Amino acid sequence: MALQPIRLFGDPILATPASAVLDFDKELRNLVADLTETMLEAPGAGLAAPQIGVPLRVFVWHVDDVFGHLINPSLDLSDEMQDGEEGCLSFPELNYQTPRSLRAVAKGFNMHGEPIVVAGSELLARALQHETDHLDGILFIDRLSKDLRKQAMKEIRESEWFISASERGISPQFKVSPHQTNGLGL
């Protein structure tokens, strides 16, 4: 398959909800392969289709040496929360303590259209939530407290990758998270 360029913060596709996958065909299997190869090369713990410019509800992950992918996911989250450092391939070199549910159960389909359920805690739960957020047009900085988000935006505005994108006319878009943020979302 092929490595794909990763879209950076400010690209409108990252702030746009993705469409449900309707066709479980060879194209979809190629997309999963491209996502996996791109994620591993980056390297990262997960990658969602919008991050490579494809507006479909598909993501892959690689956590604790386990690879997986999920199509058209829905999440059930625990009330118990965790804080942990989180970053994103669409925000190079940016990491912040980000609140997430400690456990997550993701339901969806594999690339062949078969229903699957993935249950995870800690890092896997974080990855499932982070990547599902991408499919909803939500970015991890949306989950930060007001003060941390302000600090993150300052760091972003001063970064080389963001300055370069701004010079090309790409400006950031923000969305309000439709998910429970425990008072920490926009």
Residue pairs with C-beta under 8 A, 6 or more apart in sequence:
1 30
1 33
1 34
1 36
1 37
2 34
2 37
3 34
3 37
3 38
3 41
4 34
4 35
4 38
4 52
4 53
5 52
5 53
6 38
6 42
6 47
6 51
6 52
6 89
6 90
7 13
7 14
7 50
7 51
7 52
7 53
7 90
8 90
8 91
8 92
8 161
8 162
8 165
8 170
9 90
9 91
9 139
9 141
9 156
9 162
9 165
9 172
10 162
10 165
10 166
10 170
10 171
10 172
10 173
11 53
11 90
11 165
11 170
12 173
13 50
13 53
13 55
14 50
14 51
14 90
14 134
14 137
14 139
14 173
15 137
15 139
15 173
15 174
15 175
16 50
16 55
16 137
17 135
17 136
17 137
18 48
18 49
18 50
18 55
18 56
18 57
18 58
18 134
18 135
18 136
18 137
19 55
19 56
19 57
20 56
20 57
20 72
21 28
21 56
21 57
21 58
21 71
21 72
21 109
24 71
24 109
24 111
24 112
24 113
28 58
28 71
28 111
29 111
31 49
31 54
31 56
31 58
32 58
32 60
32 69
32 111
34 52
35 47
35 48
35 49
35 52
35 58
35 59
35 60
35 69
36 47
36 60
36 62
36 67
36 69
38 47
38 52
39 45
39 46
39 47
39 60
39 61
39 62
39 89
40 62
42 89
44 62
44 89
45 61
45 62
45 63
45 123
45 127
46 59
46 60
46 61
46 62
46 63
46 127
46 130
46 131
47 59
47 60
47 61
47 89
47 131
48 58
48 59
48 131
48 134
48 135
49 55
49 56
49 57
49 58
49 59
49 135
50 56
50 134
50 135
50 137
51 89
51 90
51 134
57 71
57 72
57 73
57 135
58 69
58 70
58 71
58 135
59 69
59 70
59 73
59 131
59 132
59 134
59 135
60 67
60 68
60 69
60 131
61 67
61 68
61 69
61 70
61 124
61 127
61 128
61 131
62 68
63 120
63 123
63 124
63 127
64 123
64 124
66 124
68 118
69 110
69 111
70 106
70 108
70 109
70 110
70 116
70 118
70 128
70 131
71 108
71 109
71 110
71 111
71 113
72 108
72 109
73 106
73 107
73 108
73 128
73 131
73 132
73 135
74 106
74 107
74 108
75 104
75 105
75 106
75 107
75 128
75 129
75 132
76 104
76 105
76 107
77 101
77 103
77 104
77 125
77 129
77 180
78 101
78 102
78 103
78 104
78 125
79 101
80 101
80 102
80 103
81 99
81 100
81 101
81 102
81 182
82 99
82 100
82 101
82 102
82 122
82 125
82 126
83 97
83 98
83 99
84 97
84 98
84 100
84 122
84 123
84 126
85 95
85 96
85 97
85 98
86 95
86 96
86 97
86 98
86 100
86 126
86 130
86 140
86 143
87 93
87 94
87 95
87 96
87 140
88 94
88 130
88 139
88 140
90 139
91 139
91 140
91 141
91 156
92 159
92 161
93 159
94 152
94 155
94 156
94 159
96 140
96 141
96 144
96 148
96 151
96 152
97 148
98 126
98 140
98 143
98 144
99 143
99 181
99 182
99 184
100 125
100 126
100 129
100 130
100 143
101 125
101 129
102 121
102 122
102 125
103 119
103 120
103 121
103 125
104 119
104 120
104 121
104 124
104 125
104 128
104 129
105 117
105 118
105 119
106 117
106 118
106 119
106 120
106 128
106 132
107 115
107 116
107 117
108 115
108 116
108 118
109 115
109 116
110 116
118 124
118 128
120 127
120 128
130 140
133 139
133 140
133 142
133 143
133 177
133 179
136 177
136 178
136 179
137 175
138 175
138 177
138 178
138 179
141 149
141 152
141 153
142 149
142 174
142 175
142 176
142 177
142 181
142 185
142 186
143 177
143 181
143 184
143 185
144 152
144 184
145 184
149 186
156 162
156 172
157 163
174 186
175 186
176 185
176 186
177 185
177 186
179 185
